């Protein structure tokens, strides 16, 4: 069985459509939905109830996780789920009607997979920002690695809006680190990277599956420089926490990697400036500066 774990916090605008898209899938057996409401204060619960009333699903359960934070909510979802595979979708991510059918085919064809990630296509509600490029896809949790199944490179990993982990892997390497990840309105991160690093270290393959993409809703407020600044600072702080938990050598190595990243960022800034696309370069410098600031 596949358990779809959707953790939600104040997403009344999206959660009904997110759940409905799953319910409309062409494959109707062998899966369940576990909805974890992380103390929403808006009408998220009412929208979930509307989904239940309209679709009358027999494979849906919802719970409330009172400890605030995405990692707490995901871990609660893991504890509640019954599936062999634990698939995490964001509460503003929309699957296609053949998502589950295609996913089941991939899992059957690739039993060696310990975890996987799929395509995430941003849907910009207020139009694509002028700074958006393939180098800034991560700022809006977007990913596209082509149309072939392959192993994620060592320095890359799936993104939480569309990823899955085999239960036996979780049982071996542990769950999400609750010191990391978003809590309320803060933008800490790193919990996914931390977990996937443990999965790799344990010897499991992390595969990219094509044709199981989602559309990820991106409101205008998530494309502002102010949001990117907050996001970058959260990444930097999270990396400081993550690497210091491993040891002083890991933190020093991360600082060295930051210098290398600065070199690449400045090269890209020069290229975009010469080509007349300076906003695409400026946003990369802004992001790198605030990551470094948070890291230090």
RODO-2510 file (C-alpha; in nm, 4 decimals, decimal comma):
residues 296
     n   res          X          Y          Z
     1     x     0,0000     0,0000     0,0000
     2     x     0,1012     0,3607    -0,0638
     3     x     0,0270     0,6156     0,2084
     4     x    -0,0009     0,9760     0,0900
     5     x     0,0899     1,2004     0,3823
     6     x    -0,0239     1,5610     0,3490
     7     x     0,0742     1,7968     0,6296
     8     x    -0,1206     2,1209     0,6331
     9     x    -0,1093     2,4521     0,8139
    10     x    -0,3525     2,7326     0,7264
    11     x    -0,4034     2,6350     0,3633
    12     x    -0,7790     2,6746     0,3285
    13     x    -0,7211     2,8114    -0,0221
    14     x    -0,5584     2,4940    -0,1562
    15     x    -0,6313     2,1898     0,0586
    16     x    -0,9683     2,0959    -0,0954
    17     x    -0,8219     2,0936    -0,4470
    18     x    -0,5120     1,9070    -0,3284
    19     x    -0,7239     1,6270    -0,1795
    20     x    -0,9683     1,6254    -0,4707
    21     x    -0,6922     1,5742    -0,7255
    22     x    -0,5842     1,2595    -0,5430
    23     x    -0,9429     1,1333    -0,5178
    24     x    -0,9884     1,1783    -0,8945
    25     x    -0,6960     0,9519    -0,9779
    26     x    -0,7566     0,6735    -1,2277
    27     x    -0,6047     0,4148    -0,9911
    28     x    -0,8493     0,3631    -0,7046
    29     x    -0,6964     0,0781    -0,5026
    30     x    -0,3819     0,0194    -0,3019
    31     x    -0,3455     0,3618    -0,1418
    32     x    -0,4645     0,5859     0,1393
    33     x    -0,4538     0,9535     0,2375
    34     x    -0,3325     1,0625     0,5812
    35     x    -0,4017     1,4322     0,6430
    36     x    -0,2106     1,5902     0,9337
    37     x    -0,3528     1,9244     1,0447
    38     x    -0,0754     2,1093     1,2283
    39     x    -0,2899     2,3473     1,4378
    40     x    -0,4481     2,5409     1,1511
    41     x    -0,6411     2,8473     1,2659
    42     x    -0,8213     2,9230     0,9395
    43     x    -1,0904     2,7163     0,7613
    44     x    -0,8586     2,4294     0,6653
    45     x    -1,0536     2,1792     0,8778
    46     x    -1,3828     2,2879     0,7213
    47     x    -1,2378     2,2449     0,3731
    48     x    -1,1226     1,8929     0,4640
    49     x    -1,4720     1,8142     0,5892
    50     x    -1,6147     1,9473     0,2621
    51     x    -1,3864     1,7073     0,0753
    52     x    -1,5118     1,4148     0,2832
    53     x    -1,8748     1,5167     0,2247
    54     x    -1,8284     1,5558    -0,1515
    55     x    -1,6125     1,2496    -0,2252
    56     x    -1,6990     1,0144     0,0632
    57     x    -1,3529     0,8526     0,0547
    58     x    -1,3042     0,5238     0,2368
    59     x    -0,9241     0,5552     0,2295
    60     x    -0,8944     0,8921     0,4064
    61     x    -0,8046     0,9755     0,7658
    62     x    -0,7145     1,3029     0,9314
    63     x    -0,5435     1,3797     1,2616
    64     x    -0,4339     1,6910     1,4481
    65     x    -0,0679     1,7263     1,5452
    66     x    -0,0417     1,9754     1,8320
    67     x     0,3387     2,0108     1,8304
    68     x     0,4016     2,2925     1,5858
    69     x     0,6388     2,2276     1,2985
    70     x     0,6556     2,0466     0,9671
    71     x     0,8922     1,7799     1,0956
    72     x     0,6594     1,7036     1,3884
    73     x     0,3656     1,6816     1,1457
    74     x     0,5501     1,4549     0,9023
    75     x     0,6603     1,2242     1,1822
    76     x     0,3001     1,2040     1,3039
    77     x     0,1942     1,1132     0,9505
    78     x     0,4538     0,8359     0,9429
    79     x     0,3218     0,6990     1,2726
    80     x    -0,0392     0,7060     1,1488
    81     x     0,0231     0,5657     0,7987
    82     x    -0,0261     0,1987     0,7140
    83     x     0,1570     0,1843     0,3814
    84     x     0,4799     0,0196     0,2754
    85     x     0,5570     0,3440     0,0915
    86     x     0,5243     0,6858     0,2558
    87     x     0,4659     0,9572    -0,0054
    88     x     0,4771     1,3212     0,1007
    89     x     0,2856     1,5861    -0,0917
    90     x     0,2579     1,9538    -0,0030
    91     x    -0,0856     2,0900     0,0773
    92     x    -0,0587     2,3258    -0,2224
    93     x     0,0661     2,0615    -0,4690
    94     x    -0,1726     1,9201    -0,7293
    95     x    -0,1275     1,5739    -0,8824
    96     x    -0,2528     1,4580    -1,2219
    97     x    -0,5178     1,1900    -1,2702
    98     x    -0,2577     0,9276    -1,3662
    99     x    -0,0132     1,0073    -1,0841
   100     x    -0,0880     0,7014    -0,8695
   101     x    -0,1034     0,4631    -1,1661
   102     x     0,2372     0,5818    -1,2912
   103     x     0,3859     0,5753    -0,9426
   104     x     0,2737     0,2165    -0,8823
   105     x     0,4372     0,1133    -1,2112
   106     x     0,7670     0,2777    -1,1127
   107     x     0,7705     0,1182    -0,7686
   108     x     0,7032    -0,2252    -0,9202
   109     x     0,9736    -0,1820    -1,1851
   110     x     1,2340    -0,0488    -0,9392
   111     x     1,2247    -0,2548    -0,6186
   112     x     1,5808    -0,1373    -0,5471
   113     x     1,4563     0,2136    -0,4677
   114     x     1,4708     0,3188    -0,1047
   115     x     1,3273     0,6614    -0,1777
   116     x     1,2217     0,8693    -0,4764
   117     x     1,1388     1,2180    -0,5948
   118     x     0,9345     1,3485    -0,8863
   119     x     0,8953     1,6598    -1,0969
   120     x     0,7585     1,9747    -0,9335
   121     x     0,6354     2,2415    -1,1732
   122     x     0,5651     2,5858    -1,0280
   123     x     0,2308     2,7494    -1,1024
   124     x     0,2910     3,1216    -1,0524
   125     x    -0,0418     3,2721    -0,9543
   126     x     0,0707     3,6278    -1,0355
   127     x     0,2954     3,5438    -1,3304
   128     x     0,6524     3,4195    -1,3515
   129     x     0,8959     3,6586    -1,1773
   130     x     1,1662     3,8182    -1,3901
   131     x     1,4345     3,6644    -1,1716
   132     x     1,3262     3,3027    -1,2287
   133     x     1,5774     3,0696    -1,3962
   134     x     1,6934     2,7096    -1,3731
   135     x     1,9366     2,8199    -1,1016
   136     x     1,6617     2,9657    -0,8834
   137     x     1,4098     2,6822    -0,9193
   138     x     1,4776     2,5724    -0,5649
   139     x     1,3519     2,9054    -0,4304
   140     x     0,9993     2,7940    -0,5251
   141     x     1,0546     2,4208    -0,4557
   142     x     1,0655     2,3348    -0,8263
   143     x     1,2546     2,0444    -0,9809
   144     x     1,2784     1,8890    -1,3265
   145     x     1,5389     1,6238    -1,3959
   146     x     1,4143     1,5072    -1,7333
   147     x     1,2123     1,2113    -1,8598
   148     x     1,4290     0,9146    -1,7556
   149     x     1,4535     0,7233    -1,4303
   150     x     1,7925     0,7772    -1,2672
   151     x     1,9683     0,7928    -0,9323
   152     x     1,9909     1,1367    -0,7730
   153     x     2,3531     1,2619    -0,7699
   154     x     2,5205     1,2783    -0,4294
   155     x     2,4725     1,6549    -0,3994
   156     x     2,1038     1,6479    -0,5002
   157     x     1,7923     1,5112    -0,3346
   158     x     1,4126     1,5108    -0,3761
   159     x     1,1982     1,8030    -0,2626
   160     x     0,9242     1,7612    -0,0042
   161     x     0,6370     1,8720    -0,2255
   162     x     0,6652     1,5396    -0,4120
   163     x     0,8784     1,2657    -0,2575
   164     x     0,8491     0,9182    -0,1124
   165     x     1,0396     0,6910     0,1248
   166     x     1,0014     0,3193     0,1866
   167     x     0,8861     0,2422     0,5406
   168     x     1,1674    -0,0074     0,6012
   169     x     1,4146     0,2698     0,5231
   170     x     1,2561     0,5031     0,7781
   171     x     1,2638     0,2240     1,0341
   172     x     1,6376     0,1865     0,9780
   173     x     1,7567     0,5495     0,9497
   174     x     1,4984     0,7276     1,1645
   175     x     1,2409     0,9989     1,1020
   176     x     1,2670     1,3756     1,0370
   177     x     1,4867     1,5820     1,2686
   178     x     1,2478     1,8046     1,4656
   179     x     1,5221     2,0644     1,5235
   180     x     1,4967     2,1372     1,1515
   181     x     1,2130     2,2262     0,9152
   182     x     0,9485     2,4975     0,9074
   183     x     0,7587     2,5909     1,2209
   184     x     0,4605     2,8212     1,1813
   185     x     0,5742     3,1107     0,9638
   186     x     0,9489     3,0642     0,9990
   187     x     1,1445     2,9322     0,7010
   188     x     1,3907     2,6907     0,8550
   189     x     1,4778     2,3991     0,6285
   190     x     1,7299     2,1157     0,6105
   191     x     1,5158     1,8319     0,7456
   192     x     1,4846     1,6710     0,4020
   193     x     1,8560     1,7002     0,3250
   194     x     1,9393     1,5572     0,6667
   195     x     1,7114     1,2562     0,6148
   196     x     1,8233     1,1839     0,2589
   197     x     2,1887     1,2022     0,3642
   198     x     2,1144     0,9354     0,6252
   199     x     1,9362     0,7261     0,3620
   200     x     2,2368     0,7459     0,1292
   201     x     2,4773     0,6642     0,4100
   202     x     2,2720     0,3518     0,4851
   203     x     2,3266     0,2362     0,1251
   204     x     1,9815     0,2910    -0,0252
   205     x     1,9238     0,4270    -0,3757
   206     x     1,7264     0,7494    -0,4185
   207     x     1,5641     0,7536    -0,7628
   208     x     1,4078     1,0234    -0,9763
   209     x     1,0801     0,9128    -1,1326
   210     x     0,9478     1,1011    -1,4373
   211     x     0,5762     1,1377    -1,5216
   212     x     0,4688     1,1615    -1,1565
   213     x     0,4831     1,5391    -1,1513
   214     x     0,2828     1,7866    -0,9465
   215     x     0,1909     2,1488    -1,0020
   216     x     0,2982     2,3580    -0,7051
   217     x     0,0950     2,6741    -0,6429
   218     x     0,3172     2,9792    -0,5883
   219     x     0,1388     3,2968    -0,4734
   220     x     0,2880     3,6362    -0,5525
   221     x     0,4131     3,6872    -0,1962
   222     x     0,6499     3,3931    -0,2443
   223     x     0,8237     3,5608    -0,5388
   224     x     0,9266     3,8814    -0,3592
   225     x     1,2829     3,9672    -0,2627
   226     x     1,1686     3,9843     0,0996
   227     x     1,0518     3,6212     0,0867
   228     x     1,3714     3,5028    -0,0837
   229     x     1,5722     3,6840     0,1849
   230     x     1,3808     3,5066     0,4634
   231     x     1,4089     3,1737     0,2805
   232     x     1,7843     3,2094     0,2363
   233     x     1,8384     3,3044     0,5992
   234     x     1,6370     3,0000     0,7057
   235     x     1,8494     2,7754     0,4846
   236     x     2,1687     2,9181     0,6331
   237     x     2,0541     2,8765     0,9937
   238     x     1,9331     2,5237     0,9194
   239     x     2,2656     2,4290     0,7642
   240     x     2,4478     2,5644     1,0699
   241     x     2,2294     2,3530     1,3008
   242     x     2,2497     2,0440     1,0794
   243     x     2,6262     2,0419     1,0313
   244     x     2,7121     2,1378     1,3891
   245     x     2,5012     1,8448     1,5086
   246     x     2,7281     1,6196     1,3022
   247     x     3,0505     1,7786     1,4310
   248     x     3,2936     2,0681     1,3910
   249     x     3,4547     1,9122     1,0824
   250     x     3,1196     1,8954     0,9048
   251     x     3,0537     2,2618     0,9823
   252     x     3,3997     2,3619     0,8560
   253     x     3,3429     2,1618     0,5376
   254     x     3,0094     2,3373     0,4880
   255     x     3,1790     2,6775     0,5246
   256     x     3,4320     2,5747     0,2612
   257     x     3,1510     2,4650     0,0286
   258     x     2,9868     2,8026     0,0822
   259     x     3,2959     2,9734    -0,0581
   260     x     3,2786     2,7510    -0,3651
   261     x     2,9094     2,8334    -0,4047
   262     x     2,9960     3,2029    -0,3918
   263     x     3,2371     3,1524    -0,6824
   264     x     2,9665     2,9879    -0,8930
   265     x     2,7138     3,2549    -0,7965
   266     x     2,9415     3,5385    -0,9070
   267     x     3,0138     3,3665    -1,2381
   268     x     2,6405     3,3324    -1,3042
   269     x     2,5822     3,6953    -1,2032
   270     x     2,8401     3,8093    -1,4596
   271     x     2,6881     3,5919    -1,7318
   272     x     2,3330     3,7148    -1,6704
   273     x     2,4470     4,0777    -1,6496
   274     x     2,6319     4,0547    -1,9812
   275     x     2,3257     3,8964    -2,1451
   276     x     2,0975     4,1718    -2,0148
   277     x     1,9202     3,9524    -1,7585
   278     x     2,0605     4,1070    -1,4438
   279     x     1,7551     4,0329    -1,2197
   280     x     1,8262     3,6605    -1,2656
   281     x     2,1785     3,7164    -1,1356
   282     x     2,0867     3,9626    -0,8624
   283     x     1,8485     3,7188    -0,6970
   284     x     2,1236     3,4540    -0,6810
   285     x     2,3576     3,6991    -0,5075
   286     x     2,0809     3,8033    -0,2669
   287     x     2,0074     3,4413    -0,1813
   288     x     2,3736     3,3491    -0,1340
   289     x     2,4424     3,6503     0,0865
   290     x     2,1641     3,5649     0,3299
   291     x     2,2468     3,1931     0,3320
   292     x     2,6026     3,2847     0,4312
   293     x     2,4764     3,5262     0,6955
   294     x     2,2542     3,2582     0,8483
   295     x     2,5300     2,9990     0,8260
   296     x     2,7672     3,2204     1,0214
***
